[in-house]
């Protein structure tokens, strides 16, 4: 139950505090509500609010939403005017040759698209409205967090203001779902994400791009001038598309890259994509954001706190997926909090066992493979070679397709023997 006083600073107590109402905070909130655990969500913006992103949602996103409430996923899949179903991914090698990889090879008339694209303005607001339907969730928007402290009796104290009103909120546990510039991370881990884990992305919205895939495949173009980064085109409803680039920060600094100029130059002059943009129109300003990548294992929790989503540096190093990992981490954080509540144990060792170790057991292998693939992108000849072979060999193309749904098969991409076999047709 929430307790409060109406004189001066309003003091509240709650079982859980969540800072941030994006996908990571929403994922945590959904499952806390399923466990009947009351919680307060603190959000600095007013929804609906925009978020710079690639706008692509994988099967992992669908999985978490289905587990939270299958009717919500049905609602998404029926709203193709707002949520565009996507059936696969197109990789375009540095030599310009493309390879279509479907998300699933087991498909019937009843099969639903494994992924979808949707502007974050709409998707985050969809999640936000679902959060507010729960009687266990109390939402505070347009807030300004003044301080976060640990009390002498091992509880978290958040002081914040909302509309010039002061609040003091006490809880045994806090979830940092507040993005790559996380206040919770900075407070409890005394740092921001390592610069080595960062990439920078630019995003723009266009309409009128030609030759989009009939089944709305998202596109990753590994242009020679951008390696080890890439250029993307993600189809959206109403004939629009999310277009962007992502490159490691250290590469940008080392080569003194102007990312905006590089992106616009590729659209104008790169032979693999320029013709498709001949009559395309930029319909919004180009915006950038930091991408905290899951390149190395980091602490995700400690005494009385857990980090989720971008605050935990969980963006896939190869694909750039962040939404699905944010929702998934929120789901796991809620389960760890459920166990902590039952045992009245909010210590760092307990959360490491119930959250950090569980998350890395489930996603760590995926992160390691993606990190290896990102490094392989430094060798365009190898990328060209594999795509050329797969383009001519249906069996190899099918193998690579299966690798993106089967983690054991995907692990083969890390092994030199895989490329040796391709080289010698074995």
N, C-alpha and C positions, 0 to 999 in steps of 0.2 A: 504493500500500500504506500501511497505517496502522502507525506505529511508536510504541512506548510503553516507559516504564520503570516499575517497580513500587515504587520507593522514594520517599516523600514525594509531592510533586506529580507526577501522571502527565502526561507530555508526549506529545502526539500530533501527527502531521503528516498532512494530508489535502489532496487537490486542491481541495476546495470545502467551505466551511462554510455551512450554511443555518440561520438563526435563525428559528424558527417552523414548526410542523407543520400549519398550517391549509391551506386550498386553495391559497394562493400558494406555500407551501413544498412542498406535495405536487406541484403542477404542475412545479415546478423539479426535484424529486427524480425524478419519473417519467421525464423526458426526459434527465436526466443518466444515469440507469440505462440508457436506450436507447442512449446514446452510450458506455456502458461506462466512465463516469467515477465513481470512488469519491467519496463525500461523507459528511459528518457532519451530522446534523440535531439541533439543540439546541432543546428545547421545555420551557417552564417548568411546564406543566400535566401531569396524568396522564390519558391517554386511557382510556375515552371521557370527554370533557369537553364542557360545553355552551358555546354561543356565541350571544349575542343577535343575531338576524338576522331578515329577512323570510322566509327558508326557500324562496325561489323560485329555480329554476335554469333558465336559458334554453337556447336551442339552442347558444350558445357553450360552455356547460358540457359539453353532450353532444359537441360537436365535439372538444374537447380530450381528453376521456376516450376517445373513439373512436380518436383518433390515438395515445394512449398504449397502449391495449389494447382492441380492439373487443369482446373477451369481457367486459370489465368493464361496458361499456355494455349489452350483452345481459343481463347479470346484473341491472342496475338496472331495465331495462324489463320484465323478467319478475317483478320483486318489487313488484307494485302494492299489496301490503299495507303496504309501507314507503315506496315511492317512487310518489307519485300522478301519473300522466300528465296533462299539461295541454296543451290544444289552442289556447289563445288568451288574449286579454286583453280585459277589458271596461272601457271608459272611461266614467265617469259625469260629465257636465258639471255646473257649478254649479247649473243649473236642475233637476237631478235626472234628466235624460234620459240613458239609457245607449246606448252604441254597442259592439257586439260585433265585435272584430277578430280573426279566426283567425290563428294563426301561419303557416299555409300554406294556399294555395288550390289547390294541386296535391296531391290526396290520393286514395289508393286503399286497398283493404282491407289491403294489405301495409304501408302507411305507418305508421311509428312516431311517437308523439307527439314533437313537437320539443322540448318542455320538460317539467319535472316539479317537484313540490314535495316536500320532505322536511325534517323537523326537523334542524337543524344537528348536534345531538347524534349522530344516526345517520349523516348524510352525512359529516361530518368523520371519524368513526371508520371509515367505509367506506374513505375515502381513506387514512387512517393505516394500516390493516391492509394495503392494497395496497402502500404504501411499504415496509413491513417485509418483504414477500416478496422484495425485491431484495437480492442479495448485495452490491450496490454501496452500499447505504444502511446506515449505522450510526446508530442512534437513541439519544439521551440524553433521557429525560423527567425531570420534576421537578427541573429545574436552576435555579440562580441565577447569572446572568451577573454577575460582579464588575467586569469591565472589558473594553473593546475598544480595541486600540491598533494603530497602524501601526508596524512595526519599521523599523530603519535600512536593511534590505535589501528594503524594499517588500513586506512580507508582513503579513497580518493576524494578530494574536495575541488570542485570547479566553481570558480566565481565568474559570473557573466552578467552582461546587461542586455536587455531587450526593450526597445522603445523607452530608453532612459530609466527603466526599472531594473533594480539589482537583484540577483539571485545567487544563492549559495547552495550547491547540490552535493550531497554526500552519498557515496556508494562504495561497496567493497571491490568493485571492478569497473574498469573503463575500457572501451574499445575505440582504438584510433582508426577511424575510417575516413580520415580527413586529407587524403591525397598525398602527392609527392612532396609537398611542403608541410608535412604533418607536424602540428603542435605537440601531439602526444609523443611521437617519435623523438622530437627534439628535446622534450622535457625528460623522458625516462631513459632514453639511450644516449642523451647528451650529444647527438649528432644528427646530421641529415644523411641521406643515402650517399654512399661512396660515389665519387665522381666517375669511377670506373664502371659503375652500373648504369650510367645515364646515356640515353640517346635523346636526340631532339627531333620532334616531328613538326611538320607544317601541314595544315589542312585547308582546303578551299572547296567551295561548292560550285559545280558547273552544271549547265544543261546544254543539250545539243551534241553530246559526244556520240560519234557513230560506232557501228560494229560492236555493240555490247552483246554479251552472250545471251542466247535465247533462254537459258535457265539461270540467269543472274549470277553466274560465277563471279566471285571477287577476283581481282587481278593483281598479281605482284610482278612488277617488271624490274629485273635486276640489270639496270642500265650500266654500261661500263664506267661512266663518269661518276656513278654513285656508290659503287662497291666499297665496303661491304654493306652498304645500305640499299634501299630500293625505293621505287616509285610505285604508288598504288592507284588503282581505279576501282572504287566500290560502288556498284549500282544502287540507286535509291528509288523510292516511288516517284511517280509523276515525271519520269524521264530525266531526273537529276542524278548526279553522281558525286560522291566524296572522292576528291583527288588529293594526293599528298605525297610527301617524302619522309623518310626516317633514316637518320645516320647517327652513328656513335659520336658523342660529344668530343671525345679525344681526337677523332679523325677530323672533325670540323675545325678544332683548334690547331691541329698539326698542319693541315693543308690550307688554313685560313679561308674556309669555304663560306661564301654568302649563300645560304640555303635557299632563300627566296629567288635569287637570280638563277641558281642552278635549276630549280623547279620550273621556272618560266622558260628558261632556255631549252630544257628538255621538251616541254610542250610545244614549243615553236619549231625546234630543229631536229629532234631525234627522229630518225626514219621509222622507228618501230611504233611511234605514237602520234607524231605531228599531224598526219593526214586525218586522224580521227578527231582532232581538235580544230579542224579548218573552219568550222562554223559554230564552234562551241562558245558559250558566253559565261564568263565569271559572274556569279550572282551574289557573291558575298566577299568580304575581305579575307585575305589569306591570314591565318592565325597560327601561332606556334605554341608548343607546350613540351614539358620535360617528360621523358619516358623512363621511369626507374625499372631497369631490367633485372630479371632473376638470374644473373650470371653466376653469382656465388651465394652459398648459404649464409644467411644472416639471422640474428636473433629476431624473433617475431613476437616475443612476449617477455614478461618479467613479473615482479611482484605487483599484483593488482591491475595489470594491464595486458592487452593483446593488440596487435597491429594487423590490419586487413587491407587487401587491395593495394593501391599504389603506395600507401603509407608503409606497407611491408615489402615493397619492391618486388612485385609479383608479375610484372609484364613479361610475356614470353619473349626471349631474346631473338627468336627467328621470325615468328609470325607477327609479333607486336600485339598479340591478344592481351587485353587487359580486363574487359568487362566480365568474361566468363570466370577468370581467375579471381576477380574481386568478389563476385557472387559466391563462388565456391569457398573462398576463404571465410566469408561471413557465415556460411552454413557450418563450417567446421568450428569457427570461434564460438558460435552459439552452443554447439554440443559440448565444447570444453567448459563453457560457463555453466551449463546444466550440471555437469559432473562436479564442478567446483562448488556450486550451490548445495548439492546433495551432501558433500563431504565437508563443507565449510572450510575449504582449503583454496586460497587464492594466491599461493606462493609461486615464485618463479620456477622451482623444480616441477611443481604440479602442472603448470601451464606448458612447460617445455614438453612434458610427457604426453599431455592430452591434446595439445594444439600444434606446436612446432614440429614435433616428430611425426605426428599423423599427417600434417600437410605435406611435409617433404617426402614422406613415404609414398603418398599418392601422386604428388606432382613433381617431385625432385628428379625422377628419371626423365620426365618430359622436358624439364628445364635443361638438364645436362645435354640431351640430344639436340635441343634447339640452339644451345650455346655452340656445340660442335658445328652445326649446320651454318650458323652465322660466320664462324671462322672459315669454313670452306668457301664462303662467298668471296674470300680474298683471292681465290684462284679461279678466274673466269673460264679458263680453258677446261677445268674439271667440270664446272657447271654446264658449259656448252656440250661437253662430251656426253654427260649423262642424259641430258635432254635430247640430244641427237639420237642416241641409242634407243631411248624410250619412244621417241617419235616413230621409229621404224619397227619397234618390237612391241606388239600388243601385250605379250606376256610380261615384259619388263614394266610397261606402263601400268598394268594391273597390279604388279608387285608394289610399285611405288604408291599407287592409290591405296592399297591395303595398309601400307606403312603409316598412313595418316589416321587410321582408325584402330590399328593394332600396335600397342606400344612395344611388344616383343619384336615384331617385324621392323618397327621404326628404329629400334636400337641398332639394326644392321647398318644404318646410314653412318654410324660413327666408326665403323670398322673398315680398315683398308682392304680387307679381303672382299668386301662387297664390290668395290670399284675394280679390283683385280679380276673378279669373275666377269664383270661387264666388259673389261678390256679384252679378255681372251674368250668372250662368248661362252662362258661356262655357267 
